[in-house]
Amino acid sequence: MSTKEYTAEEVSKHTKEGDLWVIIDARVFDLSKFCGMHPGGLSVLLDEEVAGQDATEVFFGLHRAEVLEKPQYKRLQIGVIRGEASVIKAPVPGDISKVPYAEPTWLVDGFHSPYYTENHRKFQVEVRKFVDEFIYPEAQIKEEDGTRLSQELVDRMTAVNMHAMRMGPGKHLKGLTLMGGLVKPEEFDYFHELILTQEIARCGARGFGDGLLSGKVIGLPPVLNFGSEELKARIVPEVLQGKKFICLAISEAHAGSDVMGLQTTAIKSEDGKEWIINGSKKWITNGTFCDYFTVGCKTEDGFTVILVERGPGVETKPIKTSYSSTAGTAYITFDNARAPVGNTLGEEGGGIFVMLSNFNHERWVMCCSSARSQRAIVEECLKWSAQRKAFGKPLNTLAIIRSKLAAMISRAESTQNWLENITYQMCNMSYKQQAGKLAGQIAFLKAYSTSCGQQTATDAVQIFGGRGITRTGMGKFIEHAHRTTGFDALLGGAEDVLRDLGVRQALRSMPSDSRL
């Protein structure tokens, strides 16, 4: 990349095929040899507003800024315009966006929050740097090629104990060094976990987000909370170190939100030492590459949760879904699969309590991701509506566009604020209190946030037009959100089921002496 200086007049002399220069953001590019390879054809480059001209506005009406940072295009730069400086800066890992509403208010200069401490702020800085440098680049690649995350990334996350932190606060953190010692295990709270979850969600790669061991986030808690000491000592360390992988296997073709309707069975062997499991599970995140399966089964005493290890009688097959196969979404069959009775999680017949205790945290994590994903769409739309012109004016001069933006911002802000209030309650309640008081609140929030996410994605497609349904280019993140946001509306319980759960919990708390 040359820093040789030119004047605009010098550039304007190069306007023909085989001799074509342009100015983009005060940088001079020689496109003479690139003309024949331009995806839009030669005529676009020979346009009088492009050839030999300052084509900055035209360029950013068609391309994302990241295009200029790709090596094959950076090589085309032959210099800069004398006396002018580039305005568009390449992103730096850890940067806070300056776009209004692109960040939650607690990260914006001049705003305050009662929830976040100085340690939370330092933690956010380091996590964002880590995500931007290591997770985001791989997310973009894996989301497209559909392969599972690399062991290299798994090991990097292990080095800072990120796998353990994604499980939330608890005894499993004792003795660990978190983010290089930035956070003491006993001080790690749900706001730290919220930050970690939301920073990962910024990657804008929904399939990869689930493939980034989300199965562990929902599959390991039953082991942590209900497994025997022997079982935990054997399973938990290798999972938290990224050496083995685990997932939650509850949903079936005949039983989704209706957990009690599952048909997979487990009966004891003649000697009473093993469970023999038969049945199938469907839509199991990470199932294709997991070593352990936290399985919901029908037993003689009712519903029981059992940890099953991959082995004879366990078969996994990938399921093609609307998002990337990097998530490892699986169809699992158990054909006389065996598990020691010691792998029972909780009491026999007490599986519903094991799952209910797990659902609150699972749904809360989904709310964290949904809230941040909506905000990412808001940022994309604010940028696009400012730089895209229609009818001779920027899109954001149109009242209908501003109306859509207003609705998007309102949904993102309300979701985040409700989320932070619930998170504060979680930080000040025992696990038992959370189950009693927050199950309905979290169910409501989960249904609200995913409903908001779907509407925001739909509105964003209208703002981006054809680009909003194109998997590459300017609208790639919008297309992706619109295609995959429906997952959030189903995982952890369908929206209608969760709303009803919230109302039923409220009705159980209605005082008997209450009258109009």
N, C-alpha and C positions, 0 to 999 in steps of 0.2 A: 504494500500500500504506500504509494508515493505521497509526499507532502509538498511537491512542486506547486508553485502558485501560478494561477492563470487569472485573466480577467474574463468577465462575461462576454466581452466583445470577441476575444480569442476563441471562446467556445462556440460562438454563433457562426463561425466560419466552417464548422464541420457538420454538415446537414445532409449528406448523401449516403447511399448504400456503399459500404466499404470505407466510409470516412464519416462516422457519426459519433458525436459526443453529446452528453447531456449533463445538466447540473441537478443534483438531488441533495438537498439540505447542505448547501455550500460545498459539496464535494463534486469533483469532476470525474465522470466515468466515460471511458472509451468503449463504445458498444459496436465498433466496426466489425469485429470478428464474431460478435454475439448475435448479430442481426438475424442470421439464418436459424438460430436456435431459440429465438424468443417464442414462448408458447402462444402469444397473441398474434404472431405474424409480423412481417416487416412493415406493413402499412401503419401499424400502431406507432412504431418508432419513428416513421417518417412524417408523422403528423406535425403540423406547423407549431403546435403547442409543446412539442417534445424535442424534436431534432434541433440540436444547438441551443436549446432554451433551458430555462430553469423549470424543470418538470416535477418539482417537489410536490405540488398540489395534486397533479395528475397521478404521480406514483403512489402517494398515500391514499388515493381514492381507490386503488386497485390492489395494493400489496401491504402486508404487515411489515412493521419496522424490522423485524427479525430477519427478513430476507437480505437486507443490506449487510448483515453480520455473517452470512454464510460464506465460507472460504471461496467458493467458486465465483461469487459476485464481488467480494472484497478485492479480488485480484484485478477486477476491471477498473478499479479506481486508479487514476493516473495523477491526481493532484487535488488541490483545493482552490477555492475562489479567494483571491487576495483581499484582505481586509474584512472577511466575513467568517463567522464561526458557525459550526453545526449546532442546531437547536435540539435535534433528536439524539438523545444519549442512549447508548447501549445499557441495558439493565445490569445492575451490579448485585450479586447475591446478597440478600439481606435487606435490600432497599424497601422502604415504605412508600407506597403509591401516593402521589399528590392529587390524584383524581378524587373529587368529592364523593363520599360514600363508598369508595373502593376499599376502605379499611373500617373495622369497627371503631367507634368513637374513642375508645380508650387508647388507641394507637395514634390518634391525630393530635397534633400540637394544639394546645389551648383548651382541650377537652379534659374532663376529669371523670373518675370512676371510683366508687366506694369498694369495688371488688378486687382490684388488682394491686398487688404490692410491687415494690421495686424489684423484688426477686422474680416476680412474674414477667416484668418488662425485660429483665436481662435474659430470662429463659426464652422469651419470644424471639429476641434478636438472634440467639445462637441456634434455635430450632429453625428459624427461617433461612439462615445461612446454610445449614445442613441440607434442608429440603431443596433449596435453589441449586446448590452445587452438586448434590448426589442423587436425590430422588426425582426431581423434575425431569432432568435429561433422560433418565431411563424410562420414566413414565411415558414420555412421548414416543419412544421407540417401541416399547412393549405393547402399548395400547394398539399400535398398528400391526405389529407382526404376530401378536397373540401368544407369544411364548411367556413362560413363567418368569418371575423376577429372578435376577441373578443372585447367586450365593455371595458374590462380592458385596452387593448392596446389603444383603442380610447380615453379613459379617460387620460391615461398617455400622449398621444400626445396633448390633450387639455391643460394639466397642463403647458406645455411649449409653448402653442399657435402654435403648429406645423401645425394644420389645416389651420389657418389663414395665416401663412407664405407660405404655398404651393400655395396660390392664387397670390403670387407675391407682389411687393410694391404697396401701395395705401392707401386711406383713411380708409379702413377697419381695418388697423393696429393701428389706432390712439387710444391711451390710453391703449394698451395692453403691457404686459410684455413678451418680446420675449426671449426664452431660458434663463429664470431666470434673465433677465435684461442684457444679454450679448450684445444685439443689440438694439439700440433705434429705435422705429418705423419709424421715419423720415429718418433714415440712412439705413434702409433695402432696398437693391437694387436687381436687377436681378441676380447679381453674388451670392448673398446669396441664392436666390431661386435655381440657378443652382447647388450650392453645396448641398443643401437639396435634390434635385431631384436625383442627381448622387449618393449620399450616400445611398439612399433608393434602387436605382437600383442595388447596390452591392449585395443585398440579393439573386440574381440569381433565383428568383421565379416569373416568368412572370405573372401568373394568380393572385397570391397574390398581386403583385405590382399594378394590376388594381383594385383588391378587396380592396386595402388600400385607399378607397374613391377617386379613380381617377375620378369617376363620378362627384364628387364635383368640382374637378379642372376644368372641362370643362362645368359643368352644372350651377355653381353658378355665374361665371362672367357676363352672360347676366342679372342676377338679380341685381348684384352690379352696373353695368354700365347703365342699361336701366329701372330698376324697379322704381316704385314710392317710395317716402320717406316712406309712410305707409307700403308698401309691404316689403321694405328692413328692416325696424325696426322690423317687425314681423318675417321674415324668416331668415335673415342673422345671427343674434346672435346664434340661436339654432343650425344652421348648423355648424358654426365655433366652437361651443362648443361640437360638436359630439353628440348632443341630437336628431337631425333629419338628414336624409340623402337625397341627391339630385343627379339627373343624367341628362344628356343631351339626349333627345330623338328626333333625326333627321332622321337617316337612316331607310329605309323601304325596303321591299323585292324588290320593283320596283325602288328604288331611293337610291343609295349609294353616290358616289362622285357627282352625278347629283342631287344636293340639290333642284333645281327648279322643279324636276320631281316628288316630293313627292305627295302623294294622300290623306293623312289624312286631313280631312276638319274640319273647325270650322265656325259655323253660330251663329248669335245672337238670343237669346230667344225673344219672342214677346215683352216683356217689355224692351228689350235692356240692361238688367243688367248682363246677363251671356252669356258666350260662351258655345255652345253645340258641343262637339268634337266627331268625329267618324273616325275610321281608325285603323291602326296598325303600330307599329315600331318594328324593328328587330336589333339584335346584340347590344343591349343597355347595356353598362357597368354599373354594380351595380343595374340594373333595378329591380332585384328580391327582393331587400331589401330596396328600396328607398321610402321615404315619399313624395317627390316632383319630378316632371318631367318637365324639360324645353323643351317644345314641339314645333316643327315646323309644321305649319298648312297652308293649302290653305284657304284663306278667300275671301270675295267679292272683296277686294282691292288688292289681290295678296298673298304674302307670309308673314305670321305673326307669331311671337313667343309668346307663352302663357305659363305661369306657371300653371301646373295642379297638384292638390293635390290628393294623393291616397284616393279613396273613391268609392262610387257607380259608376259603369260604367267603372272602371279601373281594368284591370286584367293583372297580369304578370306571365309568365311561363319561367322556365329556358331553355336555349339552350345549348346543348352539343357541345363544341368546342374542338380544339386541346390542349387548355390549361385548367387549373383547374377551376372547377365550383366555387371556392372561389371568382372569379371575379364577380359573380352574373350576368353574361350575360343573357339578357332577351329578350323575345318576348312579346310585350305589345299590348293589344287591348283596344281601347276606344269605348265603346258602349253607346252613349248619355251621355258621361262623361261631367260634368259641371265645369266651372271655372268662377269666377267673372270677369267682363270686366276690373276691376282694376288690374287683374293679367297679363294684356297685357304688354309685355316687348318691349319698344320702341313704335314707331307709328304703327298703323294698316296698313298693306301692306308694312311696312319697315323692315320686318324680315331679308331680305338679308343683310342689313347693320349690324344688330345685330349679325348675324352669322359670317360675314366676319371679324368683329372686334374680334371675339372670336377665329377664326381659327388660326391667327398668334401665339397667346400665346399657344394654344393647340399643334400646330405643333412644336413650339420651345421646349416645355416640352418634347415631344417625342424625339426630337433630343438629349436633355440632357441625357435621359435614354438610348437611342441607343448607344451614344458615350461611356458611362460608361460600358454598357453591353459588348461591343466589347472588351474593355480593360480587363474585367474579363476573357474573353475567351483567350486573349493573355497570361495572367498570368497562366491560367490552362495549356496551351500548352507549355509554356516555362518550367514549372515545370515537366510536363510529359515527354517531350522530353529529359530532363536531366537525369531523373531517370529510364526511360524505356530503356531496351537494346534489340536490334534486330541485328541478325547476329554477336553477340558478342560485339557490341559497342552501346553506347547511341544513341538514335534516332537522336539527334542533330548533330551527326557526318555525317549524310547523307545530301548531297547537296539539294536534293529535299525537305527535311523537312525544312532546313534553308530558302529555297526559299519561302515556304508557310508562315513561320514565318515573313519573311521580308515584304511580302504583307500584312499580318495581322497588323503588327506594323504600316506600312505606312497608312493604312486605318484608324486605330484608332487615330493616331496623326493628320492626316489631318482633320478628322471630328471634333476633339476637338478644333483645332486651328481655323477652320472656325466658329465653334460654339461660341468661346470666342470673336471673332471679331464682330459677330452679336450681342452678348450680350452687348458688349461695346456700340454699336450703340443704342441699346434699352435703355441703361442707360442714354443716352444723347439726346434722342428724345422724343417728346410728343407722346401720343397715336395716334394722328392723323397723325403725321409724320411717325410713324412706319407703319401705314396702307398704306401710300403712297409710302414709300421707301423700306420697308423691306418685304412686302408680297411675292414678287418674290424671294428674297434672302432666306427667310425662307422656301419657297416651294422647292427651289433647294436643300437646305441643308437637308431637311427632306427626299426627294427622294434619295439623295446621301448617307445619313447616313444609311437608312434602307437597301438600296441595298448593301452597304458595310457590314452591319451586316449579311445579308443572305450569302454572299460569305465567310465571316470569319467563320460562323457556319459550312458551307459545308467543308471548308478546315480543320477545327478542327476535324470533324468526320473522315477525312482521316488520320489525325495524330494519333487519338486515336484508329482507327480500330474498332473492334467489341465493344469495351467499349464505343465508341461514339454513339452507338445506344442502349445502355443498361441503363435503368432508375435508376439503383442503382450503387454504387461502384465508381470506379475511374473516369468514364466518365459521371457521372450523370448530371453535369452542362452543358456538351457539348451536350448530348442528349436532354436536356431540351431546350437549346438555339436553336438547329436545328429544334426542333418540334414547337417552339412557335415564332420564329423570323419573320415568315410570317405575324403575326398580325401587327407588326410595319409597314410593307410595305403597309398595307391597311387602318389602322386607320388614321383618319384625312385627308384622300384623297389618292387614289392609286398613285403609283409612276409616272406613265405615265401622269396622269392628272396634277400632281404637276409640273412636268418638263414643260409641255405645258403652265401652268399658269405662270411659271417663264419667259419663252420666250415671252409670250404675254405682260407681264408687261414691259419687256425690249423694245419690239417693240413700245409700246405706248410712250416711252421716247426717241425714235430715233429722232435726230434733222433733221428738214426738209432740211437743207442746207448741210447735210453730203453726200459727194461723194468720190469715190476712186480717 
